[in-house]
Amino acid sequence: MTILPDVPLPATIRSRHVDGINGLRVHVLEAGYETKGRPCVLLLHGFPELAFSWRKVMPELAAAGYHVIAPDQRGYGRTTGWDPDYDGDLNSFRLLNLVRDALGLVSAFGYRHVDAVVGHDFGSSVAAWCALVRPDVFRSVALMSAPFAGPPSLPFDTADAPPKPGGEDPVHRDLAALPRPRKHYQWYYSTRQANADMHRAPQGVHDFLRAYYHHKSADWKDNKPYPLKGWTASELAKLPTYYVMDLAEDMAATVAKEMPDAQSIAANQWLPDAELAFYSAEYARTGFQGGLQWYRCGTSGHFIPELQTWSGRTIDVPSCFISGRQDWGIYQRPGVIEAMQQTACTNMVGCHLIEGAGHWVQQEQAAEVSRLLLAFLKQAGTGR
């Protein structure tokens, strides 16, 4: 086995592996492990990140009395047992199997329930489904940067008027037909070439990630999000190019245009170059395909029937939403943040938009995220 360098962590966080988790050997960061009997909080990262993205939040939660567990999720980092091949087992990356991963991990640590599951970006979707499917285990949920609209609906009242067969979403054709032709990043991420475009980026993985993180952060001054009027090409074209890309460009070329200068990089305190180097070394080693498989599960539509099993179900455990105010992720799917607050979550006790943070909220404004999470745990009735 290849000997990997140590993860550059605060002294209160340790790195370890847990075997036998739904076919995986899971790499876990852990804080608050020194004493038994603590309540547990599970932290789930998104794309393109790792458990490492929680390094600033974990010590604060542990200091408040929690056992904090943050895995590299299936497809990421030092977790092994997943298929890295584009033509491999896509089924294993579907949302309900990711929930099974989370359930297996907390069970392996000896917990029949956790006080909260916290998910950021795509991890927010996993956290939402954890709370929806197993509210007995996941007793509260904090969703970060990606709101949740609820399960997909079943066709309704169609016995005498059968539904029209579904086809390709016309928005993609309409985006390509704009005067400035465009494409949606999730469908680009689902293409065979997306992994190679980023893994073999002309600027190198390190500079690719630096530009990508910068472009979606509050440091990029044009991140001034507002609600869109609908899921139409003309409205989606208002999104920055990291979401709605120029048709002829890949993601490496897209973010290269926004690469910060050397002075800005040196001044960056939320992601210094030494910390970015850990991300870039991990992604240079593994590639991006594991995370991209999650997007393919969503865009393929193959797993919608399974998710429709929960059509009409709501998240009824205490919930909250935390995002950066400069994060377009709040609005990238029109109407979702409203649906989350009005119908999908029946016990939402807070919706917080943090100034001075874009998409990477727990890294850009870690102290405020930690404060809000601890306040939520207390308000949800699960606090120490």
C-alpha positions in Angstrom: 0.0 0.0 0.0 1.2 3.5 -0.9 2.3 5.5 2.2 0.4 8.8 2.1 1.5 11.9 3.8 -0.1 13.0 7.1 -3.2 15.1 6.8 -2.3 18.7 8.0 -4.7 18.9 10.9 -5.2 20.8 14.2 -3.9 18.8 17.1 -7.4 18.0 18.3 -8.4 16.2 15.1 -7.1 12.7 14.2 -7.2 10.8 10.9 -8.2 7.1 10.8 -9.8 4.5 8.7 -12.9 2.4 9.4 -13.3 -0.9 7.5 -16.4 -2.7 6.4 -18.7 0.2 5.7 -21.0 -0.8 2.9 -18.1 -2.2 0.9 -15.8 0.8 1.7 -12.7 1.4 3.8 -13.7 4.9 5.0 -11.2 7.6 5.8 -12.5 9.6 8.7 -11.5 12.7 10.5 -12.5 12.6 14.2 -12.6 15.1 17.0 -13.9 14.8 20.6 -12.9 11.1 20.6 -11.0 11.3 23.9 -14.0 10.5 26.1 -16.8 8.0 25.6 -20.5 8.8 25.8 -20.5 12.0 23.9 -23.4 12.8 21.5 -22.4 12.5 17.9 -22.4 15.0 15.0 -21.8 13.7 11.4 -20.3 16.2 8.9 -20.7 15.4 5.1 -18.6 17.4 2.6 -19.4 18.2 -1.1 -17.6 18.6 -4.4 -14.7 19.1 -5.0 -13.8 18.9 -1.3 -12.9 16.3 1.4 -13.5 15.7 5.1 -10.6 18.2 5.4 -13.1 21.0 4.6 -14.4 20.7 8.2 -11.0 21.1 9.8 -12.0 24.6 11.3 -15.4 23.6 12.5 -14.6 20.3 14.1 -12.5 21.6 17.1 -15.3 24.0 18.1 -18.0 21.3 18.1 -15.7 19.0 20.0 -15.0 21.7 22.6 -18.7 22.0 23.1 -18.9 18.3 24.1 -19.6 16.5 20.8 -17.9 13.5 19.1 -17.5 14.8 15.6 -17.1 12.5 12.6 -16.3 13.7 9.1 -15.7 11.1 6.4 -14.2 11.3 2.9 -17.4 10.2 1.2 -17.7 7.5 -1.4 -15.6 8.6 -4.5 -13.3 10.9 -2.6 -9.9 11.2 -1.0 -8.6 8.3 1.1 -11.8 6.3 1.3 -11.3 3.2 -0.9 -13.6 0.4 -2.2 -15.4 2.6 -4.8 -15.0 2.2 -8.6 -13.1 5.1 -10.2 -14.0 4.1 -13.8 -16.5 6.2 -15.8 -17.9 2.9 -17.1 -18.0 1.4 -13.6 -20.8 0.9 -11.2 -22.8 4.1 -11.2 -25.6 2.5 -9.1 -23.3 2.5 -6.0 -23.1 6.4 -6.1 -26.9 6.9 -6.0 -28.3 9.0 -3.1 -29.8 6.2 -1.1 -26.5 4.2 -1.2 -24.7 7.3 0.1 -27.3 7.4 3.0 -26.5 3.7 3.6 -22.8 4.7 3.8 -23.6 7.4 6.4 -25.8 5.0 8.4 -23.2 2.3 8.4 -20.5 4.7 9.6 -22.4 6.0 12.6 -23.4 2.4 13.4 -19.8 1.3 13.3 -18.9 4.0 15.9 -21.6 2.5 18.2 -24.3 5.1 17.7 -28.0 4.3 17.3 -28.6 8.0 16.6 -26.7 11.2 16.0 -27.7 14.6 17.3 -27.2 16.1 13.9 -26.1 15.4 10.4 -24.6 18.4 8.7 -24.1 18.5 4.9 -22.4 21.0 2.6 -22.9 21.3 -1.2 -23.7 17.8 -2.5 -23.3 16.6 1.1 -26.4 18.7 1.8 -28.4 16.4 -0.4 -27.1 13.3 1.4 -27.8 14.9 4.8 -31.4 15.8 3.7 -32.1 12.2 2.6 -30.6 10.9 5.8 -33.1 13.0 7.8 -36.0 12.1 5.4 -35.4 8.4 5.3 -34.1 7.7 8.9 -35.3 10.5 11.2 -35.0 8.0 14.1 -31.2 8.0 13.5 -30.5 11.5 12.2 -32.4 13.6 14.8 -31.7 17.0 13.3 -30.2 18.2 10.0 -28.2 21.3 9.0 -28.2 21.9 5.2 -25.4 24.1 3.9 -25.1 26.0 0.6 -27.5 23.6 -1.3 -31.2 23.9 -0.4 -33.5 20.8 -0.5 -36.8 20.9 -2.4 -38.1 17.5 -1.2 -38.4 14.1 -3.0 -39.5 14.0 -6.6 -43.2 13.8 -7.1 -45.1 10.8 -8.5 -47.4 11.3 -11.4 -50.8 12.1 -9.9 -54.4 11.8 -11.0 -53.4 10.2 -14.3 -55.8 7.2 -14.5 -58.0 8.8 -17.1 -55.4 11.2 -18.5 -52.0 9.5 -18.7 -49.0 11.7 -18.2 -47.0 12.8 -21.3 -43.8 10.8 -21.6 -40.8 12.6 -20.4 -38.0 13.7 -22.7 -34.8 15.6 -22.7 -35.2 18.9 -20.8 -35.5 21.6 -23.6 -33.5 24.0 -21.5 -30.2 22.5 -22.7 -31.1 23.0 -26.3 -32.2 26.5 -25.5 -29.0 27.3 -23.6 -26.9 26.1 -26.6 -29.0 28.3 -28.9 -28.4 31.5 -27.0 -26.5 34.3 -28.8 -23.7 33.4 -26.3 -24.1 29.6 -26.4 -24.0 28.0 -22.9 -24.2 24.7 -21.1 -25.1 23.7 -17.6 -22.2 22.5 -15.4 -24.0 19.5 -14.0 -24.5 18.1 -17.4 -20.9 18.9 -18.4 -19.8 17.1 -15.2 -21.7 14.1 -16.4 -19.7 13.8 -19.6 -16.8 11.4 -20.1 -14.2 14.1 -20.7 -15.0 16.2 -17.6 -12.6 14.3 -15.3 -9.7 14.5 -17.7 -10.3 18.2 -18.3 -9.8 18.9 -14.6 -7.4 16.1 -13.7 -5.1 17.1 -16.6 -5.9 20.8 -16.5 -3.3 22.8 -18.5 -2.6 24.9 -15.4 -2.2 21.9 -13.2 -4.6 20.6 -10.5 -3.3 23.0 -7.9 -3.9 26.2 -9.9 -7.2 24.7 -11.2 -8.5 24.3 -7.7 -7.2 27.7 -6.6 -9.2 29.4 -9.4 -12.2 27.2 -8.9 -12.4 27.9 -5.1 -11.7 31.6 -5.7 -14.4 31.9 -8.4 -17.1 30.5 -6.1 -16.0 32.4 -3.0 -16.8 35.9 -1.6 -13.4 36.9 -2.8 -14.7 37.0 -6.4 -16.5 40.3 -6.2 -19.0 39.6 -9.0 -20.7 37.0 -6.7 -23.9 39.0 -6.0 -26.6 36.4 -6.1 -30.4 37.1 -6.5 -33.4 34.9 -7.2 -34.0 33.8 -10.8 -37.5 33.9 -12.2 -37.5 30.4 -13.6 -35.8 27.4 -15.1 -35.3 28.9 -18.5 -32.2 29.5 -20.6 -32.5 33.3 -20.4 -32.7 33.2 -16.6 -30.0 30.5 -16.1 -27.6 32.5 -18.4 -27.5 35.1 -15.6 -25.6 32.6 -13.4 -21.8 32.9 -13.3 -19.9 30.7 -15.7 -18.9 28.1 -13.0 -22.6 27.1 -13.1 -23.7 28.0 -16.7 -20.6 27.6 -18.8 -19.7 28.8 -22.3 -20.6 26.0 -24.6 -17.2 25.5 -26.1 -15.1 25.7 -22.9 -14.3 23.1 -20.2 -14.2 23.9 -16.5 -10.4 24.3 -16.4 -10.6 27.0 -19.0 -13.7 28.6 -17.4 -12.1 29.2 -14.0 -8.6 30.0 -15.4 -10.0 33.4 -16.5 -10.6 34.2 -12.8 -7.3 33.0 -11.4 -6.4 35.4 -8.6 -3.0 37.1 -8.7 -0.1 36.2 -6.4 -0.8 39.0 -4.0 -4.4 37.8 -3.5 -3.3 34.2 -3.0 -0.7 35.2 -0.4 -3.4 37.3 1.4 -5.9 34.4 1.5 -6.5 33.4 5.1 -9.4 31.0 4.7 -7.5 28.7 2.3 -3.8 29.4 2.4 -1.7 27.8 -0.3 -0.3 25.2 2.1 -3.8 24.0 2.9 -4.9 24.0 -0.7 -1.8 21.9 -1.4 -3.4 19.0 0.5 -6.6 19.2 -1.6 -4.5 19.4 -4.8 -2.3 16.5 -3.9 -5.3 14.3 -3.1 -7.1 15.2 -6.3 -3.9 14.8 -8.4 -3.8 11.2 -6.9 -7.4 10.2 -7.2 -8.8 12.3 -10.0 -12.3 13.8 -9.9 -14.4 10.9 -11.3 -15.6 9.6 -8.0 -17.3 12.9 -7.2 -18.5 13.3 -10.8 -20.4 10.0 -10.5 -22.8 11.7 -8.1 -23.7 14.3 -10.7 -24.2 11.5 -13.3 -26.7 9.8 -11.0 -28.7 13.0 -10.8 -28.6 14.0 -14.5 -29.3 10.5 -15.8 -32.7 10.3 -14.2 -32.2 6.6 -13.7 -32.7 6.8 -9.9 -35.8 9.1 -9.8 -38.2 6.1 -9.5 -36.4 4.9 -6.4 -36.6 8.4 -4.8 -40.3 8.7 -5.7 -40.9 6.1 -3.0 -40.8 9.0 -0.6 -42.9 11.3 -2.8 -44.9 13.7 -0.5 -42.7 13.0 2.6 -41.2 15.9 4.5 -38.2 16.4 6.7 -39.9 16.7 10.1 -36.8 16.7 12.4 -35.4 20.1 13.4 -33.6 21.6 10.4 -31.7 24.7 9.5 -30.0 26.2 6.4 -26.7 28.0 6.4 -25.0 29.6 3.4 -22.8 32.4 2.4 -24.7 35.5 1.3 -22.4 35.7 -1.7 -23.2 32.1 -2.8 -25.2 31.6 -6.0 -25.8 28.0 -4.9 -28.8 29.4 -3.0 -30.6 30.3 -6.2 -29.1 28.1 -8.9 -32.3 26.1 -9.0 -35.1 28.6 -9.0 -37.7 28.1 -6.3 -35.9 25.5 -4.3 -34.9 27.6 -1.3 -38.6 28.7 -1.0 -39.8 25.1 -1.3 -37.4 24.0 1.4 -38.7 26.6 3.8 -42.4 26.3 2.9 -43.0 22.6 2.3 -39.9 20.3 2.3 -38.9 21.0 5.9 -41.7 21.3 8.4 -39.5 22.2 11.4 -37.0 24.7 10.1 -35.7 26.7 12.9 -33.3 29.0 11.0 -32.2 30.1 7.6 -28.9 32.0 7.8 -27.0 33.8 5.0 -23.5 34.8 6.2 -21.9 38.0 5.0 -18.4 37.6 3.6 -18.8 34.0 2.5 -19.5 32.5 -0.9 -19.9 28.8 -1.5 -17.2 27.5 0.8 -19.0 28.9 3.9 -17.5 26.6 6.6 -14.0 27.5 5.4 -14.6 31.2 4.5 -16.4 32.0 7.8 -15.7 29.1 10.1 -16.3 30.9 13.4 -19.7 32.0 12.4 -20.7 28.6 11.0 -19.5 27.0 14.3 -21.5 29.5 16.3 -24.7 28.9 14.2 -24.3 25.1 14.4 -24.0 25.1 18.1 -26.9 27.5 18.5 -29.0 25.2 16.2 -28.1 22.1 18.2 -29.2 23.9 21.4 -32.4 25.1 19.7 -33.2 21.7 18.2 -33.1 20.3 21.7 -30.0 18.2 21.1 -27.5 20.6 22.5 -25.2 20.0 25.5 
